[in-house]
Amino acid sequence: MNRLSHPRGGRPAGRPPRAPEGRTRWLRQAFPPSTPRSTRPTGSSRRSRTPTAGPKARRKQSYAALRAVLHQLRDRLTVDEAVQFGAQLPMLVRGIYYDGWKPAETPVKMHSEEFFQRIRHDFPYSIQGDTEQLVHTVLEILQRHISEGEWDDLRARMPADLVTVIPT
Protein backbone atom coordinates (compact mmCIF):
# COMPACT_ATOMS: atom_id res chain seq x y z
CA MET A 1 0.00 0.00 0.00
CA ASN A 2 1.26 3.46 -0.86
CA ARG A 3 2.07 5.36 2.34
CA LEU A 4 0.41 8.52 0.95
CA SER A 5 -2.95 6.93 0.32
CA HIS A 6 -5.84 6.46 2.67
CA PRO A 7 -6.00 2.96 4.25
CA ARG A 8 -9.29 2.28 2.49
CA GLY A 9 -8.10 3.55 -0.88
CA GLY A 10 -9.71 7.01 -0.65
CA ARG A 11 -8.06 10.39 -0.57
CA PRO A 12 -4.38 10.90 0.32
CA ALA A 13 -3.62 10.99 4.05
CA GLY A 14 -3.61 14.44 5.56
CA ARG A 15 -6.07 15.96 3.09
CA PRO A 16 -9.51 16.99 4.33
CA PRO A 17 -12.54 15.77 2.40
CA ARG A 18 -13.86 18.15 -0.24
CA ALA A 19 -17.36 19.58 -0.06
CA PRO A 20 -19.80 17.96 -2.48
CA GLU A 21 -19.79 19.74 -5.84
CA GLY A 22 -23.40 20.94 -5.64
CA ARG A 23 -22.96 22.84 -2.37
CA THR A 24 -20.48 25.43 -3.61
CA ARG A 25 -20.94 25.30 -7.38
CA TRP A 26 -23.42 28.21 -7.41
CA LEU A 27 -20.91 30.40 -5.57
CA ARG A 28 -18.21 29.68 -8.12
CA GLN A 29 -20.64 30.37 -10.95
CA ALA A 30 -21.69 33.70 -9.47
CA PHE A 31 -18.21 34.82 -8.48
CA PRO A 32 -15.48 32.83 -10.29
CA PRO A 33 -11.90 32.93 -8.92
CA SER A 34 -10.18 36.11 -10.03
CA THR A 35 -6.96 34.48 -11.24
CA PRO A 36 -6.17 31.13 -12.88
CA ARG A 37 -4.74 28.51 -10.50
CA SER A 38 -1.41 28.45 -12.34
CA THR A 39 -0.80 32.16 -11.68
CA ARG A 40 -1.88 32.24 -8.02
CA PRO A 41 0.87 32.96 -5.50
CA THR A 42 2.18 30.06 -3.42
CA GLY A 43 4.11 29.70 -0.19
CA SER A 44 5.04 32.83 1.75
CA SER A 45 3.87 35.18 -1.02
CA ARG A 46 0.33 33.94 -0.40
CA ARG A 47 0.33 35.60 3.03
CA SER A 48 1.31 38.99 1.66
CA ARG A 49 -1.38 39.37 -0.97
CA THR A 50 -4.48 41.52 -0.60
CA PRO A 51 -7.43 40.04 1.28
CA THR A 52 -9.73 40.17 -1.76
CA ALA A 53 -7.43 38.16 -4.02
CA GLY A 54 -8.03 34.63 -2.71
CA PRO A 55 -10.86 32.16 -3.05
CA LYS A 56 -11.67 32.39 0.67
CA ALA A 57 -12.21 36.15 0.38
CA ARG A 58 -14.29 35.62 -2.79
CA ARG A 59 -16.44 33.13 -0.88
CA LYS A 60 -16.98 35.69 1.89
CA GLN A 61 -17.98 38.27 -0.72
CA SER A 62 -20.39 35.80 -2.31
CA TYR A 63 -22.07 35.04 1.00
CA ALA A 64 -22.23 38.75 1.86
CA ALA A 65 -23.91 39.48 -1.49
CA LEU A 66 -26.34 36.60 -1.02
CA ARG A 67 -27.15 37.74 2.52
CA ALA A 68 -27.67 41.39 1.57
CA VAL A 69 -30.00 40.57 -1.33
CA LEU A 70 -31.95 37.88 0.53
CA HIS A 71 -32.54 40.06 3.59
CA GLN A 72 -33.86 43.02 1.60
CA LEU A 73 -36.01 40.76 -0.55
CA ARG A 74 -37.38 39.01 2.54
CA ASP A 75 -38.10 42.30 4.30
CA ARG A 76 -40.01 43.56 1.26
CA LEU A 77 -42.39 40.56 1.28
CA THR A 78 -45.31 39.93 3.64
CA VAL A 79 -44.78 37.27 6.32
CA ASP A 80 -46.71 34.59 4.38
CA GLU A 81 -44.91 35.39 1.12
CA ALA A 82 -41.53 35.39 2.86
CA VAL A 83 -42.20 31.97 4.42
CA GLN A 84 -43.36 30.49 1.10
CA PHE A 85 -40.26 31.80 -0.65
CA GLY A 86 -37.95 30.64 2.19
CA ALA A 87 -39.38 27.11 2.05
CA GLN A 88 -38.03 26.79 -1.51
CA LEU A 89 -34.44 27.68 -0.61
CA PRO A 90 -31.68 25.12 0.00
CA MET A 91 -31.09 24.51 3.72
CA LEU A 92 -27.89 26.56 4.10
CA VAL A 93 -29.34 29.47 2.14
CA ARG A 94 -32.56 29.23 4.16
CA GLY A 95 -30.54 29.78 7.34
CA ILE A 96 -28.99 32.92 5.86
CA TYR A 97 -32.43 34.06 4.70
CA TYR A 98 -34.08 33.78 8.12
CA ASP A 99 -31.11 35.05 10.14
CA GLY A 100 -32.16 38.10 12.17
CA TRP A 101 -35.67 38.23 10.72
CA LYS A 102 -38.32 40.17 12.65
CA PRO A 103 -41.67 39.20 11.09
CA ALA A 104 -43.52 41.88 13.07
CA GLU A 105 -41.58 44.57 11.18
CA THR A 106 -42.40 43.36 7.67
CA PRO A 107 -43.20 44.17 4.95
CA VAL A 108 -41.04 47.24 4.57
CA LYS A 109 -42.40 49.36 1.74
CA MET A 110 -39.56 50.69 -0.39
CA HIS A 111 -39.01 51.77 -3.95
CA SER A 112 -36.19 50.39 -6.08
CA GLU A 113 -33.69 53.13 -5.24
CA GLU A 114 -34.08 52.51 -1.50
CA PHE A 115 -33.91 48.74 -2.09
CA PHE A 116 -30.54 49.11 -3.85
CA GLN A 117 -29.26 51.57 -1.22
CA ARG A 118 -30.06 49.12 1.57
CA ILE A 119 -28.27 46.31 -0.25
CA ARG A 120 -25.26 48.53 -0.87
CA HIS A 121 -25.23 49.46 2.84
CA ASP A 122 -25.33 45.78 3.85
CA PHE A 123 -22.65 44.70 1.35
CA PRO A 124 -19.30 45.95 2.70
CA TYR A 125 -17.15 45.14 -0.35
CA SER A 126 -16.39 47.20 -3.42
CA ILE A 127 -18.16 45.99 -6.53
CA GLN A 128 -17.53 46.13 -10.23
CA GLY A 129 -20.51 47.67 -11.96
CA ASP A 130 -23.51 48.77 -9.96
CA THR A 131 -25.66 47.35 -7.19
CA GLU A 132 -28.38 46.46 -9.67
CA GLN A 133 -25.99 44.08 -11.44
CA LEU A 134 -25.05 42.49 -8.11
CA VAL A 135 -28.73 41.93 -7.27
CA HIS A 136 -29.44 40.53 -10.72
CA THR A 137 -26.50 38.08 -10.47
CA VAL A 138 -27.57 36.79 -7.04
CA LEU A 139 -31.20 36.41 -8.11
CA GLU A 140 -30.19 34.67 -11.33
CA ILE A 141 -28.35 32.02 -9.30
CA LEU A 142 -31.21 31.71 -6.78
CA GLN A 143 -33.72 31.21 -9.57
CA ARG A 144 -32.15 27.82 -10.29
CA HIS A 145 -33.22 26.59 -6.85
CA ILE A 146 -36.78 27.98 -6.80
CA SER A 147 -39.77 26.39 -8.52
CA GLU A 148 -41.08 28.26 -11.55
CA GLY A 149 -44.46 28.85 -9.91
CA GLU A 150 -42.93 30.37 -6.77
CA TRP A 151 -40.60 32.52 -8.88
CA ASP A 152 -43.59 33.83 -10.85
CA ASP A 153 -45.42 34.52 -7.56
CA LEU A 154 -42.39 36.47 -6.31
CA ARG A 155 -42.35 38.59 -9.47
CA ALA A 156 -46.10 39.21 -9.18
CA ARG A 157 -45.77 40.43 -5.57
CA MET A 158 -42.99 42.91 -6.21
CA PRO A 159 -43.66 46.54 -7.17
CA ALA A 160 -43.24 47.42 -10.83
CA ASP A 161 -39.92 49.22 -10.36
CA LEU A 162 -38.38 46.15 -8.62
CA VAL A 163 -39.75 43.55 -11.03
CA THR A 164 -37.31 44.72 -13.69
CA VAL A 165 -34.31 43.46 -11.70
CA ILE A 166 -35.79 39.99 -11.07
CA PRO A 167 -34.83 37.59 -13.89
CA THR A 168 -37.64 35.97 -15.87
N, C-alpha and C positions, 0 to 999 in steps of 0.2 A: 504494500500500500504506500502510496506517495505521502510523505510526511506533511505536505502542504494541503492535502485534501481532507475533507470532513470524514470522520469514521464511517459514516453511512453513505458516502459517495456524493454528498451535496456540495455546498459551497466551500471554498478554501477556508481553513481554520483562521480565526481572527477577524473575519469579515462579518459585519452584521447583515441580517437578512434585508433584502430590498423590499420597499413597499410595493404592493400589487400595482401593476401598470394603470389600472383604471382610477385609482385614488388620486394620483397627481397629474395625470395626463392633461386634464382641462387647464391646470395652472400653466403647464408648459406651452399649451396651445395659445393661451391668452397672453402670456408674457414669456417668449422664448429666451434662452440664455443669450446674453449680449455678445459674447465672443465664442468662436469655435473652440472646442476642447483642446485642439492642438496648439492654440495660441494663448491659452490661459497660463498665468504664472504658476510656478510650482515651488515647493520648499519654502525658504525664508522670505522670498519675494511675495508670497501669497499673503503674509501677515501685514505687509506694508501698503497694500493696495487700498483703494477707497472702499467704503462700506457698501456702496451700491453696485460694485462690479461683480460680485459673486452670486452663485445660484441661491445661496441661503438668503441674501438680501433681496433678491428678486422674488423669492417665495414670500418673504415678509411683505413686500410691496403688493403682491398678488392678493394675499389675505386681507391687507388693509383696504385695497380697492373693493374687494368682494364685500367686506364688512360695511364700508361706507355706503355703497350702493344699496345693499340689502336693508340696512337700517332706515334709510330715508324712504325706500319703497314701502317697507313695512309700516312706517309711521304715517304714510299717506293713505293707507288702506283702512277700512273699518275693521273692527276686531274679527268679525266672521270671515271677511275676505282675507285678512292676514293669516288666519288659522288655516283656511283652505289652501292658500298658496304655500304656507310653510309645510303642510303635510306632503307636498309633492317633492320637497327638496331632499337630497341625500342627507344621511344622518349627520355627518360632520358639518355640512353647510347649514343644516337646520339648527344646530347648536349656536352657530355664529348669528344666524337670523334672529333667534329668540333672546340672545344675550342682552340683558339690560332693558328688556321691553316693559313698558308700563301701559297696559291695555286701557286704563282709565283715561290716559292722555291722548288717545287716538280717536279718530283720524286728525292729523294736522293738515289743515287746508293751506296749500302753498302753490304758487304758480311756478312755471319751469325755471325762471331765473333764481328764485329762492331755493328750489330743489337742488340746482347745480351748485349754488353757493354753499349750502349745507354739506354737500358731498365734498366739495373742495376743502371746507373747514375740517372735516373728519379725516381726510386723506393727507397725511403729513409729508408726503414725498413730492418732489418736482415731477411734472409729467410732460411728455412730448405731446404737442397738440393741445386740445382743450378738454375741459371736464366732460363735455358732451360725448366726445370720442371715448373717453374712459368708461362712461356709463354704458354706452352702446356696446363696447367690447365685453364688459362683464355680463350684460343682459344677453348678448349673443351666445355666450358660453352657457349661461343658466338655462336658456331656452332648450338646450339639448336634454335637460333632465326633467323638464316639466311637460305634462301631457298637452296636446294641442288644444283641447277644450279649456283647460285651466289657463293656458296662455292667452287664448282669445277672451276669456272672462277678465283677465288682468287688463288687457288692452281696452276692453269696454268700460271698465271702472275708472280708468285714468282720465283726467281732464284733457281736452283737445291739445293743449300746448305740450303736454308730456307724452302723449301717444306717439308723437313723431320720433322720439328717441328709442321707443321699444321696437325691436325687430319684429317683422311679420313672419 
